[in-house]
Amino acid sequence: MRVSVFGLGYVGAVTSACFAREGHSVIGVDVDPYKLRLIQEGRAPIVEANLEPFLQEGIRSGRLRVTDSTEEAVRESDLSLICVGTPSKENGDLTTTYLERVAEQIGQALRQKDAYHIVVVRSTVLPGTTEEIVLPILEEASGKRVNEGFGLGVNPEFLREGSAIADFYDPPFTIVGAHRPEDAETIAQLYESVKAQLFLTNIRTAEMIKYACNAFHAVKITFANEIGMLCKAEGVDSHEVMRIFCADTKLNISARYLTPGFAFGGSCLPKDLRALTYRARSNDVALPMLESVLPSNRLQIEQTVKLVARQRKRRIGLFGLSFKPGTDDLRESPLVELAEQLIGKGYKLLIHDPNVCYAALHGSNKAYIEREIPHIREILRENADEVVQHAELLIIGHLSADLRESLPAKVREGQVVVDLARAFHPDQIRGEYIGLYW
């Protein structure tokens, strides 16, 4: 493919060298004459293992050349990758000045080009940046419309400094977001030799994935360090703890618990987090991230109460009361707390949970629910239809398999369904469907 790469810093230099090595014809573009001269001489503008041999091979073969002319680069390529920096502002927001400048220059060059050209943002940008900032600039500068005169896509990079070449050839996955499926497939052809799972998605999702990854990496490092601090105070070998911790690939190092949804609860997680952070405070050890987990968890309940309030419905039906499906354990269930708050605000609430029957409640479970919702006997219903008929608004906490099948047909026009568990697709519901985070 004929590719132009705008910005020959860390990402751009590595990307240019690797694509050239894979046989693509690459034109690197930068405003810095020093960078251009270095690359033209086969020298790396950054410190990165194995980069110089790749650059030298590309220059020697003629598959890699550099220029400061945007017009030349766009004219002699079919696809442009924008790899300029997006540094932080003082308030934490991104600086998009370089991105905007390059987009305008590419747009002006496109005005002189008849052939269809794809513009791909490889810089790290927040969701909406490509469509709300880059796209209008390209259309105005080029006088063309997206998907007609030019294509637009996003292709985030996952290159770690110090191992960028290795990461290019062995990434966790390849992400391509585009308006047109045809453009996404064209961009993906750049990576035919890269053996990694390919995801073709929309532009905003592609932008967000990079931030989700980096945020999770930061969370993992902070988690390990906070566990390490407490281990040190307790005389425990933190590396041994985390070595065994990471051996659990069913729950710990896995996709479990990484689906957005409602708050957690139960007899273990809240209790153990409180005990852990209490012990840390007893040792004069601050664990800021772990201490923030329970307040963040409570926020999920508060957000749901606000969401219900915005619908201006007074008769509420709640499906699910135990802390998760398949159990009757009510201890510290977020759905119990949600029910308590709704009752406290004067909503007329009925609840159905096939695993929770008042007559069968006993022991600590019964004591807990009678303390939290003293009039549980009056609002708990064994018949799901009774809850549906009562409600103007249905809240889906969790459902049995039978109800997943039968409930959509029972929802009336005009009813609102607030889904906390992604139990349904919006098309299944005749009333108004509101997903918690989707």
GIJO-V381189 format. One line per field, one symbol per residue. burial: 1 if it has 24 or more other ideal C-beta (glycine too) atoms within 12 Angstrom, else 0. A space follows every 50 residues. Layout:
burial: ???
This chain:
burial: 11111111111111111111110111111100001101110111110100 11011001100011111111001111111111111100000001010111 11111111111010011111111111101110111011101101010011 11111111100001101110111111111000110111111001000111 11111111111010000000001101111110000000001100000000 00000000001111110011001001100100001010110011001101 10011011001010111111111110011111111111111110001011 11111111001000110110011001001110010011011111111111 00110011011000111111111100001010111100
